[in-house]
Amino acid sequence: MITNDTLKTIKNRRSVRTFKAEQITEEQLTTVLDAGQHAPSAADQQAWHFTVIQSKNLIDTLNHESKEVAKTFPFEHVRNMANNANFQPYYGAPTVIIVSGREDAMVIEADCAAATQNMLLAAESIGLGACWINFALFAFNGENAGSLKQQLGLPPGFKPFYSVALGYKQGQTGGASARKENTINYIR
């Protein structure tokens, strides 16, 4: 099998859920955001918007608001997480990136997902830890959603789809789980 640095980064990337309190550098942040901006997008729309949050107070607010909304979610697992006083949806990361997309754009969820994955891979490639976070987006379905969008400076007509917890890894990440078999079908 062919291997190179890109393929190694893809295979080494893991979701990091423990972060050092130290803030990442501006150069590291710019590198990760640039990777997101270079993701593919339908018809080259590039209809995404990235909101960088490095305010601990605002990250704490998002953590709290998302848990409050999730307490009423139909899945017991999600409610249990929301009711756990020690659970922090952003896991103490010093930087959070909200990935939003223009709601009227073509296949915007896929475009935002591609941008998110690019940022995760870029973070891994420069030695940062990152985790794709969906739980915290519950906050945008609650009664304070409008206020949160305003605080985040989201452009009108944009919806938050994904988010990334970003920072320096605290400890080691585990290896990859075994890949499932029978997930490829060849027609030649």
MODELLER restraints for C-alpha pairs under 7 A, 6 or more apart:
rsr = mdl.restraints
at = mdl.atoms
rsr.add(forms.Gaussian(group=physical.xy_distance, feature=features.Distance(at['CA:9:A'], at['CA:121:A']), mean=6.61, stdev=0.5))
rsr.add(forms.Gaussian(group=physical.xy_distance, feature=features.Distance(at['CA:9:A'], at['CA:124:A']), mean=6.50, stdev=0.5))
rsr.add(forms.Gaussian(group=physical.xy_distance, feature=features.Distance(at['CA:9:A'], at['CA:125:A']), mean=5.89, stdev=0.5))
rsr.add(forms.Gaussian(group=physical.xy_distance, feature=features.Distance(at['CA:10:A'], at['CA:121:A']), mean=6.53, stdev=0.5))
rsr.add(forms.Gaussian(group=physical.xy_distance, feature=features.Distance(at['CA:13:A'], at['CA:121:A']), mean=6.73, stdev=0.5))
rsr.add(forms.Gaussian(group=physical.xy_distance, feature=features.Distance(at['CA:13:A'], at['CA:124:A']), mean=5.80, stdev=0.5))
rsr.add(forms.Gaussian(group=physical.xy_distance, feature=features.Distance(at['CA:14:A'], at['CA:173:A']), mean=6.73, stdev=0.5))
rsr.add(forms.Gaussian(group=physical.xy_distance, feature=features.Distance(at['CA:15:A'], at['CA:130:A']), mean=5.97, stdev=0.5))
rsr.add(forms.Gaussian(group=physical.xy_distance, feature=features.Distance(at['CA:15:A'], at['CA:131:A']), mean=4.57, stdev=0.5))
rsr.add(forms.Gaussian(group=physical.xy_distance, feature=features.Distance(at['CA:16:A'], at['CA:129:A']), mean=5.40, stdev=0.5))
rsr.add(forms.Gaussian(group=physical.xy_distance, feature=features.Distance(at['CA:16:A'], at['CA:130:A']), mean=5.34, stdev=0.5))
rsr.add(forms.Gaussian(group=physical.xy_distance, feature=features.Distance(at['CA:16:A'], at['CA:131:A']), mean=5.37, stdev=0.5))
rsr.add(forms.Gaussian(group=physical.xy_distance, feature=features.Distance(at['CA:16:A'], at['CA:169:A']), mean=6.79, stdev=0.5))
rsr.add(forms.Gaussian(group=physical.xy_distance, feature=features.Distance(at['CA:16:A'], at['CA:173:A']), mean=6.90, stdev=0.5))
rsr.add(forms.Gaussian(group=physical.xy_distance, feature=features.Distance(at['CA:17:A'], at['CA:91:A']), mean=5.53, stdev=0.5))
rsr.add(forms.Gaussian(group=physical.xy_distance, feature=features.Distance(at['CA:17:A'], at['CA:131:A']), mean=6.74, stdev=0.5))
rsr.add(forms.Gaussian(group=physical.xy_distance, feature=features.Distance(at['CA:18:A'], at['CA:91:A']), mean=6.11, stdev=0.5))
rsr.add(forms.Gaussian(group=physical.xy_distance, feature=features.Distance(at['CA:18:A'], at['CA:169:A']), mean=6.36, stdev=0.5))
rsr.add(forms.Gaussian(group=physical.xy_distance, feature=features.Distance(at['CA:18:A'], at['CA:170:A']), mean=5.25, stdev=0.5))
rsr.add(forms.Gaussian(group=physical.xy_distance, feature=features.Distance(at['CA:19:A'], at['CA:92:A']), mean=6.19, stdev=0.5))
rsr.add(forms.Gaussian(group=physical.xy_distance, feature=features.Distance(at['CA:19:A'], at['CA:93:A']), mean=5.47, stdev=0.5))
rsr.add(forms.Gaussian(group=physical.xy_distance, feature=features.Distance(at['CA:19:A'], at['CA:167:A']), mean=5.89, stdev=0.5))
rsr.add(forms.Gaussian(group=physical.xy_distance, feature=features.Distance(at['CA:19:A'], at['CA:168:A']), mean=5.57, stdev=0.5))
rsr.add(forms.Gaussian(group=physical.xy_distance, feature=features.Distance(at['CA:19:A'], at['CA:169:A']), mean=4.91, stdev=0.5))
rsr.add(forms.Gaussian(group=physical.xy_distance, feature=features.Distance(at['CA:19:A'], at['CA:170:A']), mean=4.68, stdev=0.5))
rsr.add(forms.Gaussian(group=physical.xy_distance, feature=features.Distance(at['CA:20:A'], at['CA:167:A']), mean=6.87, stdev=0.5))
rsr.add(forms.Gaussian(group=physical.xy_distance, feature=features.Distance(at['CA:20:A'], at['CA:168:A']), mean=5.51, stdev=0.5))
rsr.add(forms.Gaussian(group=physical.xy_distance, feature=features.Distance(at['CA:20:A'], at['CA:169:A']), mean=6.23, stdev=0.5))
rsr.add(forms.Gaussian(group=physical.xy_distance, feature=features.Distance(at['CA:20:A'], at['CA:170:A']), mean=5.30, stdev=0.5))
rsr.add(forms.Gaussian(group=physical.xy_distance, feature=features.Distance(at['CA:21:A'], at['CA:94:A']), mean=6.08, stdev=0.5))
rsr.add(forms.Gaussian(group=physical.xy_distance, feature=features.Distance(at['CA:22:A'], at['CA:94:A']), mean=6.98, stdev=0.5))
rsr.add(forms.Gaussian(group=physical.xy_distance, feature=features.Distance(at['CA:23:A'], at['CA:94:A']), mean=5.63, stdev=0.5))
rsr.add(forms.Gaussian(group=physical.xy_distance, feature=features.Distance(at['CA:23:A'], at['CA:167:A']), mean=6.73, stdev=0.5))
rsr.add(forms.Gaussian(group=physical.xy_distance, feature=features.Distance(at['CA:24:A'], at['CA:167:A']), mean=5.93, stdev=0.5))
rsr.add(forms.Gaussian(group=physical.xy_distance, feature=features.Distance(at['CA:24:A'], at['CA:168:A']), mean=6.93, stdev=0.5))
rsr.add(forms.Gaussian(group=physical.xy_distance, feature=features.Distance(at['CA:32:A'], at['CA:119:A']), mean=5.07, stdev=0.5))
rsr.add(forms.Gaussian(group=physical.xy_distance, feature=features.Distance(at['CA:32:A'], at['CA:122:A']), mean=5.48, stdev=0.5))
rsr.add(forms.Gaussian(group=physical.xy_distance, feature=features.Distance(at['CA:32:A'], at['CA:123:A']), mean=5.97, stdev=0.5))
rsr.add(forms.Gaussian(group=physical.xy_distance, feature=features.Distance(at['CA:33:A'], at['CA:119:A']), mean=6.50, stdev=0.5))
rsr.add(forms.Gaussian(group=physical.xy_distance, feature=features.Distance(at['CA:35:A'], at['CA:118:A']), mean=5.56, stdev=0.5))
rsr.add(forms.Gaussian(group=physical.xy_distance, feature=features.Distance(at['CA:35:A'], at['CA:119:A']), mean=5.61, stdev=0.5))
rsr.add(forms.Gaussian(group=physical.xy_distance, feature=features.Distance(at['CA:35:A'], at['CA:122:A']), mean=6.31, stdev=0.5))
rsr.add(forms.Gaussian(group=physical.xy_distance, feature=features.Distance(at['CA:36:A'], at['CA:115:A']), mean=4.25, stdev=0.5))
rsr.add(forms.Gaussian(group=physical.xy_distance, feature=features.Distance(at['CA:36:A'], at['CA:116:A']), mean=6.25, stdev=0.5))
rsr.add(forms.Gaussian(group=physical.xy_distance, feature=features.Distance(at['CA:36:A'], at['CA:118:A']), mean=5.24, stdev=0.5))
rsr.add(forms.Gaussian(group=physical.xy_distance, feature=features.Distance(at['CA:36:A'], at['CA:119:A']), mean=5.09, stdev=0.5))
rsr.add(forms.Gaussian(group=physical.xy_distance, feature=features.Distance(at['CA:37:A'], at['CA:115:A']), mean=6.53, stdev=0.5))
rsr.add(forms.Gaussian(group=physical.xy_distance, feature=features.Distance(at['CA:39:A'], at['CA:114:A']), mean=5.74, stdev=0.5))
rsr.add(forms.Gaussian(group=physical.xy_distance, feature=features.Distance(at['CA:39:A'], at['CA:115:A']), mean=4.94, stdev=0.5))
rsr.add(forms.Gaussian(group=physical.xy_distance, feature=features.Distance(at['CA:39:A'], at['CA:118:A']), mean=6.35, stdev=0.5))
rsr.add(forms.Gaussian(group=physical.xy_distance, feature=features.Distance(at['CA:40:A'], at['CA:111:A']), mean=6.67, stdev=0.5))
rsr.add(forms.Gaussian(group=physical.xy_distance, feature=features.Distance(at['CA:40:A'], at['CA:114:A']), mean=6.69, stdev=0.5))
rsr.add(forms.Gaussian(group=physical.xy_distance, feature=features.Distance(at['CA:41:A'], at['CA:111:A']), mean=4.94, stdev=0.5))
rsr.add(forms.Gaussian(group=physical.xy_distance, feature=features.Distance(at['CA:42:A'], at['CA:106:A']), mean=6.48, stdev=0.5))
rsr.add(forms.Gaussian(group=physical.xy_distance, feature=features.Distance(at['CA:42:A'], at['CA:107:A']), mean=6.80, stdev=0.5))
rsr.add(forms.Gaussian(group=physical.xy_distance, feature=features.Distance(at['CA:42:A'], at['CA:111:A']), mean=6.82, stdev=0.5))
rsr.add(forms.Gaussian(group=physical.xy_distance, feature=features.Distance(at['CA:47:A'], at['CA:101:A']), mean=5.72, stdev=0.5))
rsr.add(forms.Gaussian(group=physical.xy_distance, feature=features.Distance(at['CA:47:A'], at['CA:102:A']), mean=5.54, stdev=0.5))
rsr.add(forms.Gaussian(group=physical.xy_distance, feature=features.Distance(at['CA:47:A'], at['CA:105:A']), mean=6.59, stdev=0.5))
rsr.add(forms.Gaussian(group=physical.xy_distance, feature=features.Distance(at['CA:48:A'], at['CA:99:A']), mean=6.89, stdev=0.5))
rsr.add(forms.Gaussian(group=physical.xy_distance, feature=features.Distance(at['CA:48:A'], at['CA:100:A']), mean=5.55, stdev=0.5))
rsr.add(forms.Gaussian(group=physical.xy_distance, feature=features.Distance(at['CA:48:A'], at['CA:101:A']), mean=4.27, stdev=0.5))
rsr.add(forms.Gaussian(group=physical.xy_distance, feature=features.Distance(at['CA:48:A'], at['CA:102:A']), mean=6.31, stdev=0.5))
rsr.add(forms.Gaussian(group=physical.xy_distance, feature=features.Distance(at['CA:48:A'], at['CA:112:A']), mean=6.33, stdev=0.5))
rsr.add(forms.Gaussian(group=physical.xy_distance, feature=features.Distance(at['CA:49:A'], at['CA:99:A']), mean=5.99, stdev=0.5))
rsr.add(forms.Gaussian(group=physical.xy_distance, feature=features.Distance(at['CA:49:A'], at['CA:100:A']), mean=5.08, stdev=0.5))
rsr.add(forms.Gaussian(group=physical.xy_distance, feature=features.Distance(at['CA:49:A'], at['CA:101:A']), mean=6.00, stdev=0.5))
rsr.add(forms.Gaussian(group=physical.xy_distance, feature=features.Distance(at['CA:50:A'], at['CA:97:A']), mean=6.32, stdev=0.5))
rsr.add(forms.Gaussian(group=physical.xy_distance, feature=features.Distance(at['CA:50:A'], at['CA:98:A']), mean=5.67, stdev=0.5))
rsr.add(forms.Gaussian(group=physical.xy_distance, feature=features.Distance(at['CA:50:A'], at['CA:99:A']), mean=4.91, stdev=0.5))
rsr.add(forms.Gaussian(group=physical.xy_distance, feature=features.Distance(at['CA:50:A'], at['CA:100:A']), mean=6.30, stdev=0.5))
rsr.add(forms.Gaussian(group=physical.xy_distance, feature=features.Distance(at['CA:51:A'], at['CA:97:A']), mean=5.44, stdev=0.5))
rsr.add(forms.Gaussian(group=physical.xy_distance, feature=features.Distance(at['CA:51:A'], at['CA:98:A']), mean=5.02, stdev=0.5))
rsr.add(forms.Gaussian(group=physical.xy_distance, feature=features.Distance(at['CA:51:A'], at['CA:99:A']), mean=6.70, stdev=0.5))
rsr.add(forms.Gaussian(group=physical.xy_distance, feature=features.Distance(at['CA:51:A'], at['CA:152:A']), mean=6.80, stdev=0.5))
rsr.add(forms.Gaussian(group=physical.xy_distance, feature=features.Distance(at['CA:52:A'], at['CA:96:A']), mean=5.87, stdev=0.5))
rsr.add(forms.Gaussian(group=physical.xy_distance, feature=features.Distance(at['CA:52:A'], at['CA:97:A']), mean=4.60, stdev=0.5))
rsr.add(forms.Gaussian(group=physical.xy_distance, feature=features.Distance(at['CA:52:A'], at['CA:98:A']), mean=6.61, stdev=0.5))
rsr.add(forms.Gaussian(group=physical.xy_distance, feature=features.Distance(at['CA:53:A'], at['CA:59:A']), mean=6.99, stdev=0.5))
rsr.add(forms.Gaussian(group=physical.xy_distance, feature=features.Distance(at['CA:53:A'], at['CA:95:A']), mean=5.73, stdev=0.5))
rsr.add(forms.Gaussian(group=physical.xy_distance, feature=features.Distance(at['CA:53:A'], at['CA:96:A']), mean=5.08, stdev=0.5))
rsr.add(forms.Gaussian(group=physical.xy_distance, feature=features.Distance(at['CA:53:A'], at['CA:97:A']), mean=6.19, stdev=0.5))
rsr.add(forms.Gaussian(group=physical.xy_distance, feature=features.Distance(at['CA:54:A'], at['CA:94:A']), mean=5.97, stdev=0.5))
rsr.add(forms.Gaussian(group=physical.xy_distance, feature=features.Distance(at['CA:54:A'], at['CA:95:A']), mean=4.79, stdev=0.5))
rsr.add(forms.Gaussian(group=physical.xy_distance, feature=features.Distance(at['CA:54:A'], at['CA:96:A']), mean=6.58, stdev=0.5))
rsr.add(forms.Gaussian(group=physical.xy_distance, feature=features.Distance(at['CA:56:A'], at['CA:94:A']), mean=6.97, stdev=0.5))
rsr.add(forms.Gaussian(group=physical.xy_distance, feature=features.Distance(at['CA:62:A'], at['CA:136:A']), mean=6.46, stdev=0.5))
rsr.add(forms.Gaussian(group=physical.xy_distance, feature=features.Distance(at['CA:62:A'], at['CA:139:A']), mean=6.26, stdev=0.5))
rsr.add(forms.Gaussian(group=physical.xy_distance, feature=features.Distance(at['CA:63:A'], at['CA:88:A']), mean=6.00, stdev=0.5))
rsr.add(forms.Gaussian(group=physical.xy_distance, feature=features.Distance(at['CA:63:A'], at['CA:89:A']), mean=5.60, stdev=0.5))
rsr.add(forms.Gaussian(group=physical.xy_distance, feature=features.Distance(at['CA:63:A'], at['CA:90:A']), mean=6.74, stdev=0.5))
rsr.add(forms.Gaussian(group=physical.xy_distance, feature=features.Distance(at['CA:63:A'], at['CA:136:A']), mean=6.12, stdev=0.5))
rsr.add(forms.Gaussian(group=physical.xy_distance, feature=features.Distance(at['CA:65:A'], at['CA:139:A']), mean=4.92, stdev=0.5))
rsr.add(forms.Gaussian(group=physical.xy_distance, feature=features.Distance(at['CA:66:A'], at['CA:135:A']), mean=6.93, stdev=0.5))
rsr.add(forms.Gaussian(group=physical.xy_distance, feature=features.Distance(at['CA:66:A'], at['CA:136:A']), mean=4.99, stdev=0.5))
rsr.add(forms.Gaussian(group=physical.xy_distance, feature=features.Distance(at['CA:66:A'], at['CA:137:A']), mean=6.35, stdev=0.5))
rsr.add(forms.Gaussian(group=physical.xy_distance, feature=features.Distance(at['CA:66:A'], at['CA:138:A']), mean=4.59, stdev=0.5))
rsr.add(forms.Gaussian(group=physical.xy_distance, feature=features.Distance(at['CA:66:A'], at['CA:139:A']), mean=3.93, stdev=0.5))
rsr.add(forms.Gaussian(group=physical.xy_distance, feature=features.Distance(at['CA:67:A'], at['CA:82:A']), mean=4.51, stdev=0.5))
rsr.add(forms.Gaussian(group=physical.xy_distance, feature=features.Distance(at['CA:68:A'], at['CA:82:A']), mean=6.88, stdev=0.5))
rsr.add(forms.Gaussian(group=physical.xy_distance, feature=features.Distance(at['CA:69:A'], at['CA:138:A']), mean=5.91, stdev=0.5))
rsr.add(forms.Gaussian(group=physical.xy_distance, feature=features.Distance(at['CA:69:A'], at['CA:139:A']), mean=6.31, stdev=0.5))
rsr.add(forms.Gaussian(group=physical.xy_distance, feature=features.Distance(at['CA:69:A'], at['CA:142:A']), mean=5.69, stdev=0.5))
rsr.add(forms.Gaussian(group=physical.xy_distance, feature=features.Distance(at['CA:70:A'], at['CA:78:A']), mean=6.45, stdev=0.5))
rsr.add(forms.Gaussian(group=physical.xy_distance, feature=features.Distance(at['CA:70:A'], at['CA:79:A']), mean=5.85, stdev=0.5))
rsr.add(forms.Gaussian(group=physical.xy_distance, feature=features.Distance(at['CA:70:A'], at['CA:82:A']), mean=5.70, stdev=0.5))
rsr.add(forms.Gaussian(group=physical.xy_distance, feature=features.Distance(at['CA:70:A'], at['CA:138:A']), mean=6.20, stdev=0.5))
rsr.add(forms.Gaussian(group=physical.xy_distance, feature=features.Distance(at['CA:71:A'], at['CA:79:A']), mean=4.68, stdev=0.5))
rsr.add(forms.Gaussian(group=physical.xy_distance, feature=features.Distance(at['CA:71:A'], at['CA:82:A']), mean=5.39, stdev=0.5))
rsr.add(forms.Gaussian(group=physical.xy_distance, feature=features.Distance(at['CA:71:A'], at['CA:83:A']), mean=6.48, stdev=0.5))
rsr.add(forms.Gaussian(group=physical.xy_distance, feature=features.Distance(at['CA:72:A'], at['CA:79:A']), mean=6.65, stdev=0.5))
rsr.add(forms.Gaussian(group=physical.xy_distance, feature=features.Distance(at['CA:73:A'], at['CA:79:A']), mean=6.12, stdev=0.5))
rsr.add(forms.Gaussian(group=physical.xy_distance, feature=features.Distance(at['CA:81:A'], at['CA:87:A']), mean=6.53, stdev=0.5))
rsr.add(forms.Gaussian(group=physical.xy_distance, feature=features.Distance(at['CA:89:A'], at['CA:135:A']), mean=6.30, stdev=0.5))
rsr.add(forms.Gaussian(group=physical.xy_distance, feature=features.Distance(at['CA:89:A'], at['CA:136:A']), mean=5.69, stdev=0.5))
rsr.add(forms.Gaussian(group=physical.xy_distance, feature=features.Distance(at['CA:90:A'], at['CA:165:A']), mean=5.74, stdev=0.5))
rsr.add(forms.Gaussian(group=physical.xy_distance, feature=features.Distance(at['CA:93:A'], at['CA:165:A']), mean=5.55, stdev=0.5))
rsr.add(forms.Gaussian(group=physical.xy_distance, feature=features.Distance(at['CA:93:A'], at['CA:166:A']), mean=5.67, stdev=0.5))
rsr.add(forms.Gaussian(group=physical.xy_distance, feature=features.Distance(at['CA:93:A'], at['CA:167:A']), mean=5.60, stdev=0.5))
rsr.add(forms.Gaussian(group=physical.xy_distance, feature=features.Distance(at['CA:94:A'], at['CA:166:A']), mean=6.74, stdev=0.5))
rsr.add(forms.Gaussian(group=physical.xy_distance, feature=features.Distance(at['CA:94:A'], at['CA:167:A']), mean=5.95, stdev=0.5))
rsr.add(forms.Gaussian(group=physical.xy_distance, feature=features.Distance(at['CA:95:A'], at['CA:165:A']), mean=6.16, stdev=0.5))
rsr.add(forms.Gaussian(group=physical.xy_distance, feature=features.Distance(at['CA:95:A'], at['CA:166:A']), mean=5.11, stdev=0.5))
rsr.add(forms.Gaussian(group=physical.xy_distance, feature=features.Distance(at['CA:95:A'], at['CA:167:A']), mean=6.23, stdev=0.5))
rsr.add(forms.Gaussian(group=physical.xy_distance, feature=features.Distance(at['CA:96:A'], at['CA:163:A']), mean=6.92, stdev=0.5))
rsr.add(forms.Gaussian(group=physical.xy_distance, feature=features.Distance(at['CA:96:A'], at['CA:164:A']), mean=5.57, stdev=0.5))
rsr.add(forms.Gaussian(group=physical.xy_distance, feature=features.Distance(at['CA:96:A'], at['CA:165:A']), mean=4.76, stdev=0.5))
rsr.add(forms.Gaussian(group=physical.xy_distance, feature=features.Distance(at['CA:96:A'], at['CA:166:A']), mean=5.88, stdev=0.5))
rsr.add(forms.Gaussian(group=physical.xy_distance, feature=features.Distance(at['CA:97:A'], at['CA:163:A']), mean=5.44, stdev=0.5))
rsr.add(forms.Gaussian(group=physical.xy_distance, feature=features.Distance(at['CA:97:A'], at['CA:164:A']), mean=5.09, stdev=0.5))
rsr.add(forms.Gaussian(group=physical.xy_distance, feature=features.Distance(at['CA:97:A'], at['CA:165:A']), mean=6.75, stdev=0.5))
rsr.add(forms.Gaussian(group=physical.xy_distance, feature=features.Distance(at['CA:98:A'], at['CA:160:A']), mean=6.51, stdev=0.5))
rsr.add(forms.Gaussian(group=physical.xy_distance, feature=features.Distance(at['CA:98:A'], at['CA:162:A']), mean=6.12, stdev=0.5))
rsr.add(forms.Gaussian(group=physical.xy_distance, feature=features.Distance(at['CA:98:A'], at['CA:163:A']), mean=4.35, stdev=0.5))
rsr.add(forms.Gaussian(group=physical.xy_distance, feature=features.Distance(at['CA:98:A'], at['CA:164:A']), mean=6.59, stdev=0.5))
rsr.add(forms.Gaussian(group=physical.xy_distance, feature=features.Distance(at['CA:99:A'], at['CA:112:A']), mean=6.41, stdev=0.5))
rsr.add(forms.Gaussian(group=physical.xy_distance, feature=features.Distance(at['CA:99:A'], at['CA:160:A']), mean=5.78, stdev=0.5))
rsr.add(forms.Gaussian(group=physical.xy_distance, feature=features.Distance(at['CA:99:A'], at['CA:161:A']), mean=5.95, stdev=0.5))
rsr.add(forms.Gaussian(group=physical.xy_distance, feature=features.Distance(at['CA:99:A'], at['CA:162:A']), mean=5.13, stdev=0.5))
rsr.add(forms.Gaussian(group=physical.xy_distance, feature=features.Distance(at['CA:99:A'], at['CA:163:A']), mean=5.52, stdev=0.5))
rsr.add(forms.Gaussian(group=physical.xy_distance, feature=features.Distance(at['CA:100:A'], at['CA:112:A']), mean=6.94, stdev=0.5))
rsr.add(forms.Gaussian(group=physical.xy_distance, feature=features.Distance(at['CA:100:A'], at['CA:158:A']), mean=5.98, stdev=0.5))
rsr.add(forms.Gaussian(group=physical.xy_distance, feature=features.Distance(at['CA:100:A'], at['CA:159:A']), mean=5.12, stdev=0.5))
rsr.add(forms.Gaussian(group=physical.xy_distance, feature=features.Distance(at['CA:100:A'], at['CA:160:A']), mean=3.96, stdev=0.5))
rsr.add(forms.Gaussian(group=physical.xy_distance, feature=features.Distance(at['CA:100:A'], at['CA:161:A']), mean=5.39, stdev=0.5))
rsr.add(forms.Gaussian(group=physical.xy_distance, feature=features.Distance(at['CA:100:A'], at['CA:162:A']), mean=6.97, stdev=0.5))
rsr.add(forms.Gaussian(group=physical.xy_distance, feature=features.Distance(at['CA:101:A'], at['CA:108:A']), mean=5.97, stdev=0.5))
rsr.add(forms.Gaussian(group=physical.xy_distance, feature=features.Distance(at['CA:101:A'], at['CA:112:A']), mean=6.50, stdev=0.5))
rsr.add(forms.Gaussian(group=physical.xy_distance, feature=features.Distance(at['CA:101:A'], at['CA:158:A']), mean=5.14, stdev=0.5))
rsr.add(forms.Gaussian(group=physical.xy_distance, feature=features.Distance(at['CA:101:A'], at['CA:159:A']), mean=5.48, stdev=0.5))
rsr.add(forms.Gaussian(group=physical.xy_distance, feature=features.Distance(at['CA:101:A'], at['CA:160:A']), mean=6.51, stdev=0.5))
rsr.add(forms.Gaussian(group=physical.xy_distance, feature=features.Distance(at['CA:101:A'], at['CA:161:A']), mean=6.96, stdev=0.5))
rsr.add(forms.Gaussian(group=physical.xy_distance, feature=features.Distance(at['CA:102:A'], at['CA:157:A']), mean=5.69, stdev=0.5))
rsr.add(forms.Gaussian(group=physical.xy_distance, feature=features.Distance(at['CA:102:A'], at['CA:158:A']), mean=4.28, stdev=0.5))
rsr.add(forms.Gaussian(group=physical.xy_distance, feature=features.Distance(at['CA:102:A'], at['CA:159:A']), mean=6.45, stdev=0.5))
rsr.add(forms.Gaussian(group=physical.xy_distance, feature=features.Distance(at['CA:103:A'], at['CA:157:A']), mean=5.83, stdev=0.5))
rsr.add(forms.Gaussian(group=physical.xy_distance, feature=features.Distance(at['CA:103:A'], at['CA:158:A']), mean=5.50, stdev=0.5))
rsr.add(forms.Gaussian(group=physical.xy_distance, feature=features.Distance(at['CA:103:A'], at['CA:159:A']), mean=6.14, stdev=0.5))
rsr.add(forms.Gaussian(group=physical.xy_distance, feature=features.Distance(at['CA:109:A'], at['CA:161:A']), mean=6.81, stdev=0.5))
rsr.add(forms.Gaussian(group=physical.xy_distance, feature=features.Distance(at['CA:120:A'], at['CA:130:A']), mean=5.97, stdev=0.5))
rsr.add(forms.Gaussian(group=physical.xy_distance, feature=features.Distance(at['CA:123:A'], at['CA:129:A']), mean=6.33, stdev=0.5))
rsr.add(forms.Gaussian(group=physical.xy_distance, feature=features.Distance(at['CA:123:A'], at['CA:130:A']), mean=6.51, stdev=0.5))
rsr.add(forms.Gaussian(group=physical.xy_distance, feature=features.Distance(at['CA:128:A'], at['CA:167:A']), mean=5.79, stdev=0.5))
rsr.add(forms.Gaussian(group=physical.xy_distance, feature=features.Distance(at['CA:128:A'], at['CA:168:A']), mean=5.07, stdev=0.5))
rsr.add(forms.Gaussian(group=physical.xy_distance, feature=features.Distance(at['CA:128:A'], at['CA:169:A']), mean=6.29, stdev=0.5))
rsr.add(forms.Gaussian(group=physical.xy_distance, feature=features.Distance(at['CA:129:A'], at['CA:166:A']), mean=5.88, stdev=0.5))
rsr.add(forms.Gaussian(group=physical.xy_distance, feature=features.Distance(at['CA:129:A'], at['CA:167:A']), mean=5.41, stdev=0.5))
rsr.add(forms.Gaussian(group=physical.xy_distance, feature=features.Distance(at['CA:129:A'], at['CA:168:A']), mean=5.41, stdev=0.5))
rsr.add(forms.Gaussian(group=physical.xy_distance, feature=features.Distance(at['CA:129:A'], at['CA:169:A']), mean=4.87, stdev=0.5))
rsr.add(forms.Gaussian(group=physical.xy_distance, feature=features.Distance(at['CA:130:A'], at['CA:164:A']), mean=6.46, stdev=0.5))
rsr.add(forms.Gaussian(group=physical.xy_distance, feature=features.Distance(at['CA:130:A'], at['CA:165:A']), mean=5.35, stdev=0.5))
rsr.add(forms.Gaussian(group=physical.xy_distance, feature=features.Distance(at['CA:130:A'], at['CA:166:A']), mean=4.55, stdev=0.5))
rsr.add(forms.Gaussian(group=physical.xy_distance, feature=features.Distance(at['CA:130:A'], at['CA:167:A']), mean=6.55, stdev=0.5))
rsr.add(forms.Gaussian(group=physical.xy_distance, feature=features.Distance(at['CA:131:A'], at['CA:164:A']), mean=5.55, stdev=0.5))
rsr.add(forms.Gaussian(group=physical.xy_distance, feature=features.Distance(at['CA:131:A'], at['CA:165:A']), mean=5.16, stdev=0.5))
rsr.add(forms.Gaussian(group=physical.xy_distance, feature=features.Distance(at['CA:131:A'], at['CA:166:A']), mean=6.85, stdev=0.5))
rsr.add(forms.Gaussian(group=physical.xy_distance, feature=features.Distance(at['CA:132:A'], at['CA:163:A']), mean=5.98, stdev=0.5))
rsr.add(forms.Gaussian(group=physical.xy_distance, feature=features.Distance(at['CA:132:A'], at['CA:164:A']), mean=4.78, stdev=0.5))
rsr.add(forms.Gaussian(group=physical.xy_distance, feature=features.Distance(at['CA:132:A'], at['CA:165:A']), mean=6.64, stdev=0.5))
rsr.add(forms.Gaussian(group=physical.xy_distance, feature=features.Distance(at['CA:133:A'], at['CA:162:A']), mean=6.52, stdev=0.5))
rsr.add(forms.Gaussian(group=physical.xy_distance, feature=features.Distance(at['CA:133:A'], at['CA:163:A']), mean=5.16, stdev=0.5))
rsr.add(forms.Gaussian(group=physical.xy_distance, feature=features.Distance(at['CA:133:A'], at['CA:164:A']), mean=5.61, stdev=0.5))
rsr.add(forms.Gaussian(group=physical.xy_distance, feature=features.Distance(at['CA:133:A'], at['CA:165:A']), mean=6.77, stdev=0.5))
rsr.add(forms.Gaussian(group=physical.xy_distance, feature=features.Distance(at['CA:134:A'], at['CA:162:A']), mean=5.71, stdev=0.5))
rsr.add(forms.Gaussian(group=physical.xy_distance, feature=features.Distance(at['CA:134:A'], at['CA:163:A']), mean=6.37, stdev=0.5))
rsr.add(forms.Gaussian(group=physical.xy_distance, feature=features.Distance(at['CA:139:A'], at['CA:145:A']), mean=6.26, stdev=0.5))
